[in-house]
Amino acid sequence: MSKLTIVANIKAKADQIELVKTELLKLIDITRAEEGCIHYDLHQDNQNPAHFVFYENWQSEALLQVHLANQHLTDFRQATEGCIEEFTLNKMTQIG
């Protein structure tokens, strides 16, 4: 299987933007060091600071699943409980 691309959209509640941003930033270095991580880049919308996007590339679905089960993501979910308005994760394959 070819590499797997993930686009994760995270929308923080208006009064929780800085907390969510701080917690998202904590994920970057630890995730980039994980086996199978090719890219793990965080973006913040220029017009809507509550909207964050992770653009990720993984070597395989299996290694992505290992990432999703890691303690640092559990810690993130606990730290941001009740602070996120919307979260979507899209698994994509590059076609061109």
DSSP file (Angstrom, degrees, kcal/mol; ACC not computed):
  #  RESIDUE AA STRUCTURE BP1 BP2  ACC     N-H-->O    O-->H-N    N-H-->O    O-->H-N    TCO  KAPPA ALPHA  PHI   PSI    X-CA   Y-CA   Z-CA
    1    1 A M              0   0    0      0, 0.0     3,-0.1     0, 0.0     2,-0.0   0.000 360.0 360.0 360.0 141.6    0.0    0.0    0.0
    2    2 A S        -     0   0    0      1,-0.2     0, 0.0    92,-0.1     0, 0.0  -0.222 360.0 -64.1 -74.6 171.7    1.2    3.5   -0.8
    3    3 A K        -     0   0    0      1,-0.1     2,-0.5    57,-0.1    91,-0.4  -0.134  51.6-126.3 -58.2 155.1    1.6    6.1    1.9
    4    4 A L  E     -A   58   0A   0     54,-2.7    54,-2.9    89,-0.1     2,-0.4  -0.892  16.3-152.9-107.8 130.1   -1.4    7.2    3.8
    5    5 A T  E     -AB  57  92A   0     87,-2.8    87,-3.6    -2,-0.5     2,-0.4  -0.871   8.7-164.2-104.0 136.3   -2.3   10.9    4.0
    6    6 A I  E     -AB  56  91A   0     50,-2.5    50,-2.8    -2,-0.4     2,-0.5  -0.969   9.1-170.5-119.7 133.9   -4.3   12.2    7.0
    7    7 A V  E     -AB  55  90A   0     83,-2.2    83,-2.5    -2,-0.4     2,-0.6  -0.964  11.8-173.1-121.0 111.5   -6.1   15.6    7.1
    8    8 A A  E     -AB  54  89A   0     46,-2.4    46,-2.5    -2,-0.5     2,-0.5  -0.923   6.7-160.8-109.1 122.2   -7.4   16.2   10.6
    9    9 A N  E     -AB  53  88A   0     79,-2.7    79,-2.3    -2,-0.6     2,-0.5  -0.901   9.2-176.5-103.6 124.7   -9.5   19.3   11.2
   10   10 A I  E     -AB  52  87A   0     42,-3.0    42,-3.3    -2,-0.5     2,-0.6  -0.985   6.3-169.1-123.6 123.2   -9.8   20.5   14.8
   11   11 A K  E     -AB  51  86A   0     75,-3.1    74,-2.7    -2,-0.5    75,-1.7  -0.943  12.9-152.1-116.4 113.8  -12.1   23.4   15.6
   12   12 A A  E     - B   0  84A   0     38,-3.0    72,-0.3    -2,-0.6     5,-0.1  -0.444  27.4 -99.5 -78.8 152.1  -11.6   24.8   19.1
   13   13 A K    >   -     0   0    0     70,-3.0     3,-2.6    -2,-0.1     4,-0.3  -0.471  41.7-109.5 -65.0 147.2  -14.3   26.5   21.1
   14   14 A A  G >  S+     0   0    0      1,-0.3     3,-0.6     2,-0.2    -1,-0.1   0.801 118.0  45.8 -54.2 -35.7  -13.9   30.3   20.8
   15   15 A D  G 3  S+     0   0    0      1,-0.2    -1,-0.3     2,-0.1     4,-0.1   0.371 112.6  52.0 -90.4   6.4  -12.8   30.7   24.5
   16   16 A Q  G <>  +     0   0    0     -3,-2.6     4,-2.5    67,-0.2     5,-0.3   0.214  69.7 113.3-124.1  13.3  -10.4   27.7   24.3
   17   17 A I  H <> S+     0   0    0     -3,-0.6     4,-2.7    -4,-0.3     5,-0.2   0.911  79.8  45.6 -57.0 -49.4   -8.2   28.5   21.3
   18   18 A E  H  > S+     0   0    0      2,-0.2     4,-2.5     1,-0.2    -1,-0.2   0.885 113.1  49.9 -66.8 -38.4   -5.0   29.1   23.1
   19   19 A L  H  > S+     0   0    0      2,-0.2     4,-2.3     1,-0.2    -1,-0.2   0.947 113.6  45.3 -63.4 -48.0   -5.3   26.0   25.3
   20   20 A V  H  X S+     0   0    0     -4,-2.5     4,-2.6     1,-0.2    -2,-0.2   0.917 113.1  51.1 -62.6 -43.4   -6.1   23.8   22.3
   21   21 A K  H  X S+     0   0    0     -4,-2.7     4,-2.5    -5,-0.3    -1,-0.2   0.930 109.8  49.7 -59.4 -46.6   -3.2   25.3   20.3
   22   22 A T  H  X S+     0   0    0     -4,-2.5     4,-1.3     1,-0.2    -1,-0.2   0.910 113.1  46.5 -58.9 -44.1   -0.8   24.7   23.2
   23   23 A E  H  X S+     0   0    0     -4,-2.3     4,-0.6     1,-0.2    -1,-0.2   0.873 111.3  51.4 -69.2 -37.2   -1.9   21.1   23.5
   24   24 A L  H >X S+     0   0    0     -4,-2.6     3,-1.3     1,-0.2     4,-0.6   0.912 106.3  54.7 -64.3 -42.2   -1.7   20.6   19.7
   25   25 A L  H >X S+     0   0    0     -4,-2.5     3,-0.9     1,-0.3     4,-0.5   0.834  99.5  62.2 -61.1 -32.4    1.9   22.0   19.6
   26   26 A K  H 3X S+     0   0    0     -4,-1.3     4,-0.6     1,-0.2    -1,-0.3   0.760  98.2  58.4 -63.3 -24.6    2.9   19.4   22.2
   27   27 A L  H <X S+     0   0    0     -3,-1.3     4,-2.1    -4,-0.6     5,-0.3   0.726  88.5  76.6 -77.7 -22.2    2.1   16.6   19.8
   28   28 A I  H <X S+     0   0    0     -3,-0.9     4,-2.8    -4,-0.6     5,-0.2   0.950  95.5  37.6 -63.5 -60.5    4.4   17.6   17.0
   29   29 A D  H  X S+     0   0    0     -4,-0.5     4,-1.1     1,-0.2    -1,-0.2   0.902 118.7  48.3 -62.6 -42.6    7.9   16.6   18.1
   30   30 A I  H  < S+     0   0    0     -4,-0.6    -1,-0.2     1,-0.2     4,-0.2   0.882 115.1  45.8 -66.2 -37.4    6.8   13.3   19.8
   31   31 A T  H >< S+     0   0    0     -4,-2.1     3,-1.8     1,-0.2    -2,-0.2   0.905 106.9  57.0 -72.9 -41.0    4.8   12.3   16.8
   32   32 A R  H 3< S+     0   0    0     -4,-2.8    -1,-0.2     1,-0.3    -2,-0.2   0.774 104.8  54.8 -60.3 -24.3    7.4   13.2   14.2
   33   33 A A  T 3< S+     0   0    0     -4,-1.1    -1,-0.3    -5,-0.2    -2,-0.2   0.538  87.3 108.3 -85.2  -7.1    9.8   10.8   16.1
   34   34 A E  S X  S-     0   0    0     -3,-1.8     3,-1.6    -4,-0.2     2,-0.1  -0.380  82.6 -97.8 -73.0 148.1    7.3    7.9   15.8
   35   35 A E  T 3  S+     0   0    0      1,-0.2    32,-0.1    -2,-0.1    -1,-0.1  -0.430 109.2  20.7 -60.0 133.0    8.0    5.0   13.4
   36   36 A G  T 3  S+     0   0    0      1,-0.3    23,-2.2    -2,-0.1     2,-0.6   0.262  85.9 130.8  93.1 -12.1    6.1    5.5   10.2
   37   37 A C  E <   +C   58   0A   0     -3,-1.6    -1,-0.3    21,-0.2    21,-0.2  -0.657  21.0 166.2 -79.9 121.3    5.6    9.2   10.4
   38   38 A I  E    S+     0   0A   0     19,-3.0     2,-0.3    -2,-0.6    20,-0.2   0.838  70.8   1.4 -97.2 -49.7    6.7   11.0    7.2
   39   39 A H  E     +C   57   0A   0     18,-1.5    18,-2.1     2,-0.0    -1,-0.4  -0.992  53.5 174.9-139.2 145.3    5.1   14.4    7.8
   40   40 A Y  E     +C   56   0A   0     -2,-0.3     2,-0.5    16,-0.2    16,-0.2  -0.678  20.1 169.1-151.1  89.2    3.2   15.8   10.7
   41   41 A D  E     -C   55   0A   0     14,-2.6    14,-2.8    -2,-0.2     2,-0.4  -0.907  21.3-151.2-117.7 129.5    2.5   19.5   10.1
   42   42 A L  E     -C   54   0A   0     -2,-0.5     2,-0.3    12,-0.2    12,-0.2  -0.811  15.2-175.2-100.3 136.2    0.1   21.7   12.0
   43   43 A H  E     -C   53   0A   0     10,-2.5    10,-2.4    -2,-0.4     2,-0.4  -0.937  13.5-152.6-128.1 151.1   -1.6   24.7   10.4
   44   44 A Q  E     -C   52   0A   0     -2,-0.3     8,-0.2     8,-0.2     6,-0.1  -0.994  30.5-110.8-124.5 131.7   -3.9   27.4   11.8
   45   45 A D        -     0   0    0      6,-2.7     6,-0.2     3,-0.5     7,-0.0  -0.344  16.9-143.8 -62.5 133.5   -6.4   29.2    9.7
   46   46 A N  S    S+     0   0    0      1,-0.2    -1,-0.1    -2,-0.1     0, 0.0   0.789  99.8  36.0 -69.7 -28.5   -5.6   32.8    8.9
   47   47 A Q  S    S+     0   0    0      1,-0.2    -1,-0.2     4,-0.0    -2,-0.1   0.727 125.7  36.7 -96.3 -26.3   -9.2   33.9    9.0
   48   48 A N    >   -     0   0    0      3,-0.1     3,-2.4     1,-0.1    -3,-0.5  -0.827  63.0-171.5-130.6  92.2  -10.5   31.7   11.8
   49   49 A P  T 3  S+     0   0    0      0, 0.0    -1,-0.1     0, 0.0   -37,-0.1   0.618  83.6  67.1 -63.4 -11.0   -7.9   31.1   14.6
   50   50 A A  T 3  S+     0   0    0    -39,-0.1   -38,-3.0    -6,-0.1     2,-0.6   0.588  85.6  85.9 -80.8 -10.3  -10.1   28.4   16.2
   51   51 A H  E <   +A   11   0A   0     -3,-2.4    -6,-2.7   -40,-0.2     2,-0.3  -0.836  56.1 176.9-101.9 118.6   -9.5   26.2   13.1
   52   52 A F  E     -AC  10  44A   0    -42,-3.3   -42,-3.0    -2,-0.6     2,-0.4  -0.890   9.5-163.3-117.2 148.3   -6.4   24.0   13.1
   53   53 A V  E     -AC   9  43A   0    -10,-2.4   -10,-2.5    -2,-0.3     2,-0.5  -0.994   7.5-157.4-134.4 128.1   -5.4   21.4   10.5
   54   54 A F  E     -AC   8  42A   0    -46,-2.5   -46,-2.4    -2,-0.4     2,-0.6  -0.919   8.0-163.7 -97.2 127.4   -2.9   18.6   10.8
   55   55 A Y  E     +AC   7  41A   0    -14,-2.8   -14,-2.6    -2,-0.5     2,-0.3  -0.969  22.3 175.1-108.8 119.1   -1.6   17.4    7.4
   56   56 A E  E     -AC   6  40A   0    -50,-2.8   -50,-2.5    -2,-0.6     2,-0.4  -0.918  25.7-162.5-130.0 147.8    0.1   14.1    8.0
   57   57 A N  E     -AC   5  39A   0    -18,-2.1   -19,-3.0    -2,-0.3   -18,-1.5  -1.000  14.8-174.5-128.8 134.0    1.7   11.4    5.9
   58   58 A W  E     -AC   4  37A   0    -54,-2.9   -54,-2.7    -2,-0.4   -21,-0.2  -0.921  31.9-129.6-126.5 149.5    2.3    7.9    7.3
   59   59 A Q  S    S-     0   0    0    -23,-2.2     2,-0.3    -2,-0.3   -22,-0.1   0.806  87.9  -7.2 -67.9 -29.2    4.0    4.9    5.8
   60   60 A S     >  -     0   0    0    -24,-0.2     4,-1.6     1,-0.1    -1,-0.2  -0.990  63.3-109.7-160.7 163.2    1.0    2.6    6.5
   61   61 A E  H  > S+     0   0    0     -2,-0.3     4,-2.4     1,-0.2     5,-0.2   0.879 116.7  57.5 -62.2 -40.2   -2.4    2.3    8.1
   62   62 A A  H  > S+     0   0    0      1,-0.2     4,-1.6     2,-0.2    -1,-0.2   0.904 107.4  46.1 -61.1 -42.3   -0.9   -0.1   10.7
   63   63 A L  H  > S+     0   0    0      1,-0.2     4,-2.0     2,-0.2    -1,-0.2   0.830 110.0  54.6 -72.5 -30.8    1.7    2.5   11.8
   64   64 A L  H  X S+     0   0    0     -4,-1.6     4,-2.7     2,-0.2    -2,-0.2   0.920 106.1  52.5 -63.2 -42.9   -1.1    5.2   11.9
   65   65 A Q  H  X S+     0   0    0     -4,-2.4     4,-1.2     1,-0.2    -2,-0.2   0.870 106.6  52.4 -63.1 -36.6   -3.1    3.0   14.2
   66   66 A V  H  < S+     0   0    0     -4,-1.6     3,-0.5     2,-0.2     4,-0.4   0.936 110.4  49.2 -61.3 -45.8   -0.1    2.6   16.5
   67   67 A H  H >< S+     0   0    0     -4,-2.0     3,-1.7     1,-0.2     6,-0.3   0.931 107.8  53.2 -57.2 -48.1    0.1    6.4   16.6
   68   68 A L  H 3< S+     0   0    0     -4,-2.7    -1,-0.2     1,-0.3    -2,-0.2   0.750 109.3  49.9 -64.0 -23.3   -3.6    6.8   17.3
   69   69 A A  T 3< S+     0   0    0     -4,-1.2    -1,-0.3    -3,-0.5    -2,-0.2   0.458  86.1 119.4 -92.6  -2.0   -3.3    4.5   20.3
   70   70 A N  S X> S-     0   0    0     -3,-1.7     4,-1.3    -4,-0.4     3,-1.0  -0.256  72.8-119.6 -69.6 153.1   -0.3    6.3   21.9
   71   71 A Q  H 3> S+     0   0    0      1,-0.2     4,-2.9     2,-0.2     5,-0.2   0.830 108.4  63.8 -60.8 -35.9   -0.4    7.8   25.3
   72   72 A H  H 3> S+     0   0    0      1,-0.2     4,-1.7     2,-0.2    -1,-0.2   0.811 103.4  48.6 -64.8 -26.9    0.3   11.4   24.1
   73   73 A L  H <> S+     0   0    0     -3,-1.0     4,-2.5    -6,-0.3    -1,-0.2   0.854 110.4  50.9 -77.6 -34.5   -2.9   11.4   22.1
   74   74 A T  H  X S+     0   0    0     -4,-1.3     4,-2.2     2,-0.2    -2,-0.2   0.924 110.7  49.7 -62.6 -43.7   -4.8   10.1   25.2
   75   75 A D  H  X S+     0   0    0     -4,-2.9     4,-2.6     2,-0.2    -2,-0.2   0.896 110.0  51.3 -61.4 -40.8   -3.2   12.9   27.2
   76   76 A F  H  X S+     0   0    0     -4,-1.7     4,-1.9    -5,-0.2    -2,-0.2   0.939 109.2  49.7 -61.1 -47.8   -4.2   15.4   24.5
   77   77 A R  H  < S+     0   0    0     -4,-2.5     4,-0.3     1,-0.2    -2,-0.2   0.896 113.5  46.5 -60.1 -40.5   -7.9   14.2   24.6
   78   78 A Q  H >< S+     0   0    0     -4,-2.2     3,-0.9     1,-0.2    -1,-0.2   0.915 112.2  49.8 -67.9 -42.5   -8.0   14.5   28.4
   79   79 A A  H 3< S+     0   0    0     -4,-2.6    -1,-0.2     1,-0.2    -2,-0.2   0.776 118.8  38.2 -68.0 -26.4   -6.4   18.0   28.4
   80   80 A T  T >X S+     0   0    0     -4,-1.9     3,-2.7    -5,-0.2     4,-0.6   0.246  79.1 143.1-110.2  11.9   -8.8   19.3   25.8
   81   81 A E  T <4 S+     0   0    0     -3,-0.9    -3,-0.1    -4,-0.3    -4,-0.0  -0.325  80.2   8.2 -56.1 126.9  -12.0   17.6   26.9
   82   82 A G  T 34 S+     0   0    0      2,-0.2    -1,-0.3    -2,-0.0    -2,-0.0   0.456 111.5  90.6  81.3   1.4  -14.9   20.0   26.4
   83   83 A C  T <4  +     0   0    0     -3,-2.7   -70,-3.0   -67,-0.1     2,-0.5   0.529  66.7  80.6-105.3  -9.6  -12.6   22.5   24.5
   84   84 A I  E  <  -B   12   0A   0     -4,-0.6   -72,-0.3   -72,-0.3    -2,-0.2  -0.879  51.1-170.9-109.0 127.1  -13.1   21.2   21.0
   85   85 A E  E    S+     0   0A   0    -74,-2.7     2,-0.3    -2,-0.5   -73,-0.2   0.873  75.0   2.5 -77.9 -41.5  -16.2   22.2   19.0
   86   86 A E  E     -B   11   0A   0    -75,-1.7   -75,-3.1     2,-0.0     2,-0.4  -0.998  57.0-175.1-152.4 141.8  -15.6   19.8   16.0
   87   87 A F  E     +B   10   0A   0     -2,-0.3     2,-0.4   -77,-0.2   -77,-0.2  -0.977   8.3 172.7-141.0 126.6  -13.0   17.2   15.0
   88   88 A T  E     -B    9   0A   0    -79,-2.3   -79,-2.7    -2,-0.4     2,-0.5  -0.991  12.3-163.3-132.2 144.4  -12.8   15.3   11.7
   89   89 A L  E     -B    8   0A   0     -2,-0.4     2,-0.5   -81,-0.2   -81,-0.2  -0.987   6.9-167.4-128.6 120.4  -10.2   13.0   10.4
   90   90 A N  E     -B    7   0A   0    -83,-2.5   -83,-2.2    -2,-0.5     2,-0.5  -0.934  10.0-152.0-111.6 126.8  -10.0   12.1    6.7
   91   91 A K  E     +B    6   0A   0     -2,-0.5     2,-0.3   -85,-0.2   -85,-0.2  -0.860  28.9 176.6 -94.6 126.3   -7.8    9.3    5.5
   92   92 A M  E     -B    5   0A   0    -87,-3.6   -87,-2.8    -2,-0.5     2,-0.4  -0.895  27.4-144.8-134.4 158.2   -6.7   10.0    1.9
   93   93 A T        -     0   0    0     -2,-0.3     2,-0.2   -89,-0.2   -89,-0.1  -0.990  28.4-119.3-123.3 130.9   -4.6    8.6   -0.9
   94   94 A Q        +     0   0    0     -2,-0.4   -92,-0.1   -91,-0.4   -91,-0.0  -0.504  32.3 175.8 -68.1 131.2   -2.6   10.9   -3.2
   95   95 A I              0   0    0     -2,-0.2    -1,-0.1     0, 0.0     0, 0.0   0.417 360.0 360.0-118.2  -1.9   -3.8   10.3   -6.8
   96   96 A G              0   0    0      0, 0.0    -2,-0.1     0, 0.0     0, 0.0   0.380 360.0 360.0-153.5 360.0   -1.8   12.8   -8.8
